[in-house]
Amino acid sequence: MTSEVNELTLHTVTGNVKYSGVDYGSQNWKSGGLQIFQRDNGKTFCRMFFSTGNQKTFPLSNNIRRVISIASNPRRCLIQLKSGCNIVIDKGREPLVVKLREIVETLDSKK
């Protein structure tokens, strides 16, 4: 018997991504993107994917420490997680990055 997990994509942004965390240290900028999605159980996740095909998924539900955006660079957004990870998107299309920040801030306010 297989259990199928359905995912609802809330938002996707492509550009350059960078990850730093306890398990991998700090990585270089790579071409890819971020995808915010929600599973059937109501939990929200962030999938970081790279053009090379690799991907890493992080839980966002009750795990967001803060969201940082720089006024001088609206195409960049930093998501800090309580687990000690930092996820950065840069050089994405500005309206998409702004929407990503709004979605993550909304999730953070639903603690």
N, C-alpha and C positions, 0 to 999 in steps of 0.2 A: 504494500500500500504506500503510495507516494503522497506527500502533502505538498500542494502547490501554494506558493506564497505570491499573492498578487501585490503589485506595487503601483501606486499612483504618483506619477511625476508631477511635482509642484512647479519646478523651475530648473532650467539648465543654462549655464553660462560657459562659453569657451574662451580661452585666452592662454595665458601662462599661469601655471600653478606651482606652488612651493609648499612643502610640508616640513614641519619640524616637530619632533616629539621624542619621548623617552625611548621608544623601541627602535627608531631608525636614525636618530640624530637629525641634523639639518640637511635637506636635499637641495640640489641646484634647481633653478627654474627649468621647468619642462613644459612643452606644449601640451595642452589638454583642456580640462575644464572641471566644473563642479556641477553636480546634479543633486537637487533636494527632492526627496521622495518620501512617501508615506506608505507603510505596509498596512495590511488588513487589520492588525491589532491596534492601529492608531498611533504607533510610534513613528517618529520622523528621523530620517537618516540623511547624511551627506555622503555622496559617492564622489571621490576624486578620481578622475580617469585621465590617462595619458595617451598621447597619440601612438605610443608603442604598444598599447593594448593592456598594460597593467592598470589595476585599479585598487583603491582602498576605500572601505566604507566605515564611517564613524556615526555613532548614535548622536542625535541632536537633542532628543527629548530629555529634559532635565540635565543637560550636559554643557550648556553654553555659559561660559564665564562672561564674555563680552564680545561685541562686534565693533570694530574700529574702521572708520573710513577717514581718509585724509581729504580735506577740502581742496587742496591744491592738486590732487590727483583722484578725480571721481571714478576713474576706471580701475581702482584698486580697492580691495576689501580684505580685511583680516578678521578671521573668526578664531577666537581663543576658546578652547574647551576646558572644562574642569579637570579632565583627565591629563592635562598638561600639554596637549597638542595645539599647534598653531597651523591654520590652513589659510593660505593667501592666494587670491586670484588677482591677476594684473593683466592689463591690456585687453580686457574684455570690452564689449560694447557698453558704453556708459549707461543707457537706459536699463540694460539687463543686469548690470552690476548694482545699480540703485535698487531695482526690484528684488534682487537676491538679498541685499542688506535689509530691506523692509520685511521680507519673509522671515529671515533669521531673527530679527529684532522682535517680530510678532510672536515667534515661537518662544523666545526668551521671556517675554512678558507673561506667557501662559504658565509659568512655573507653578 
